[in-house]
Amino acid sequence: MRNASKAVLLCLMLTMSVGCGKKGGGSSSAVEDTTAAASTAQTETSAVTTSKVTTTKKTTATTVTTVTTTVPEASSSVTETTAATVTTEPASNKVNAADAGCAEAAAAFYQAYLDHDAEKVYGMFADSEREGYNEVVRNELGGKDPKEVFRRAALIKAIGASMDNIGEIMDFYADGDDDTWTFMIPEGELTEVDAEQLAEFNKSLGTAFTKAYTCQYMFYKNETNDKSFTGNSSAFVELNGKWYLSYSSVMGTDLINFMDFE
């Protein structure tokens, strides 16, 4: 893909303020560039209340923390779970109790990265957003069919490559293969998108989402040696009472770097 076209894709659909050009911290940075981020992460996370899920690097677990409810763990393989309920008052930018499903979706997304479950991430996309995105970027693909470029297998491969990238950074900060890794979403980082921005987003894609939240910053932390680094930013959208991972947001901030356009 031409550089100009790639730049368009990187910035496309980011009216939800995930941040054009922000590549999700550690998820899209070289290992050698993450030392400063890790130091910052440790400083910042010590000063905030966080939602925290603990798992070994390759453990499958579904324990999540929501705004008002901690979902019981579904697998006994979780090494340790420590959860802190996110305070919703009085700040208006924090996830409201009625939108606890958004917090669950965010936790499921980052848990899937710890579990290296690309299929699960793919299953979190809304079909209507994927289809809308395909049409919007059609002219940037040099005549290629977007349905082919962004086919299921290609997307899962890109998600897997993104997860591999996170894994390599974890390896850099790990003391051994059995280190315990967690993800942390600082309190207030799930920020609601205002109605005007959401309306523009829907208009651009032909979608009908009723709510949306962004997550600008999150951290992966090694509980074994207390090292951490910033992870991949994201956004979540609601349709008919169900929350989805915003396809265009994660494509623009991370996955575009792992797609094969040749």
N, C-alpha and C positions, 0 to 999 in steps of 0.2 A: 504494500500500500504506500502511495506517495505520502511524503511528510505532511503536506498541507491537508490531505484527506484524513490522515491519522490525527492531526491536531483538531480537526472538526469533530471527529468521533470522541476524542478525549474530553472535549468541552460540552458535547451535545447532551441535552436533557438535564443539565445540572442546575436547573432553576431551583431545585430543592436545596441549594447551598451546601452540597457535599464538598464543593471546592474544586474548580477547574484546575488541573495541573497537580493536585495533591494525589500522590500515588499510594496512599494508605500506609505511610510510615514504613515499618519493617517489611511489609508484605511485598513491596516492589523496590526496595533499596538493596544495594549490594551489602554483603555481610560487613565489610570493613567500614561502612558508613553508619552502622547502627550503634556504635559505642556511646555517642552523645545522646542518642534517643533513649537508650537504656538508662542512662544516668538521669535524664529528665523524667522518664517514666517513674523511676523509683522515688524521686522527689515529689512529683505531683500526686501520685497515688497515696502517699503517706498523709496527705492533707485532706483527703476527701473520703466520703463514705462510698463504698463500691459494691456492685453486684459481683459475686465471685463464685465460680464453679471450679472445683478441683478434680483433676483426672490425671492418670498417667498418660504419657504421650500417645500411646496406641490403645488406650482403653475406650470401649464403647460405653457411653453413659448418657442418660437423658435428664439428669438433674439440672434444673434451671431455677433462677430466682426471678420472680415477677414483682410488680409493685406492691401487691398486697398478699400474695400467696407464694409459698415455696413449694414447687411440685415435688412430690416424693420421688426418690431415686428408683429407677426401674431396673437397675442391675446391681448386683452385689459386688461387682468388680471395681466400683469406685473406691479409691484408696481413702479419701477423706473429703468431706464436704463441709464448707463453712459458708453460710449465706447471711447477707445483711440486707434487710428490706429497704428499698429505696424510699426516702421521704418525699412525699408529693406536695406538701404545703410548706411555706406559702408561695414559693416560686412558681410562676406560670409556665415556665419552659420545661418543667419536668413532666414525665409521663403521668397522665391522670389515671386514677383508679379504673375508670371505664375503659382505658386503653391498655390494660395489663397484657392483652394479647400481643401488643407490639413488643413489650419487654420480653415476652416468651419467645417471639420470633427472633429477636436479636440474640438471645441466649442460645437458641437452637442453631443459628448461623455460625456463631463462633465456636460452639461445641463441635459442629461438623468439621471445622478446620482442625481442631485438636484430634478428632477421630479420623481425619483424612477421608471423609465420606463425601466425595464429589457428587454422587447420585442424589444425596439428600439435599445439597445446595441447589442442584438443578430443579428438584421438585418443589422448591420454595418460590419459584418464579410464577408470575401470573401470565397465562398464555396471551392475554390481550396486550400486555405491555411488550412482550417479546415480538409479537406480530407488528405492533405499531412501530417499534424501534427498527425492525427490518425494513419497513417502508420508508422511514425517514432517512436511513443511511443508504438506500438503494443506489443513489447517484454517486456515492463515494466509493463504490466497489469496483470501478473499472469495467462495468458491464456484467459482472458476476451476479448470479442469483443469490440474494441475501438468505433465502431459505437453505441454500446449499452451504454458503459460507458459515452461517450460524446454526447449522444442523446440530441435533442433539449430541452426537458423538464428538463433534468439534468443540462444543461448549464444555462437555464433561472433561475432555482432554485439557482444555484451558484452565478449568477450575482445579483439576488435579495438579497442573503445573504450578498454579498459584499456591496451592497447598504445599507442594514440594519446596517452593521458595521459602515459605514460612518454616517448614521443617529444617531447612538448611541453616536458617538463622537460629532456631532452637538448638541445633547441634553445636553451633558456634558457642553458645552460652551455657551448654550443658556440661556437667561433670561426668556424666555417664548415660547409658541407654535407659536406665531406670529412673531418671530424674522425673519429678512430678511437675507438670505444667498446668497453669490456670489461665483463664482470661478474666479481665476486669473491665467493666464499663463504669467509669466514674459517675457519681451522682450528678444528674442534670445534663448528661451528655446526649441523652435521647431527647431531641428538641423538636417540637411540633412545627411543621411547615405552615405558614399562614395561608389563608384561603385564596388570596390572589395568586400566589406562586403556584399553589396546587391546581388552580383553574387553568393557568397557562400551561402547566405540565400536562394536564389532561387534554387540552386543546391540541398540543403538539403531537401527542401520541394517539389521539382518538380513544382515550381510556376514560373511565368514570370512577376513579378512586375518590373516596369520601374523606380520607384522612391520610396524613403522611408524617413520618418522623425521620430525622437524620441522626446519625451517630458519627460525629466528626473524629473523635478520639477514643480508642480503647487500647488495652495493653495485654500482652502475653507475659506472664511472669513465671519464672522457674522457682517453685517453692523450695526446692532442694538447696539452692545457693543464693536465692533472693535477687537474682538478676532478671531484668525485664526489658522489653522493647515495645515501641508503638506498633500497632497492627493496622489492619485494613479498615478504612472508613466505609460506611454503608448507609442505606436508607430503607425504610419499610413503608409499605402502602397498604391501605385497607379497602376492601371491596366486599360488600354484602356480609359484613361482620367478620370476615377472615383477613388475617394479616399475611402479606407476602413480602419477600425480599425484593427490593426494586432492582429489576434487571438492568435498566439503563444506567442506574447509579453505580452499581458494582462493575458494569462493563466499562464505564467512563473512568473510574478511579483505579481499576486494577486489572480486570480480565482482558482488556484490549491489548495489554502488553504481552499476553500469552496466546493470542489468536494467530492462526496461520492464514495470511492473506495471499500467499503465493499461489 
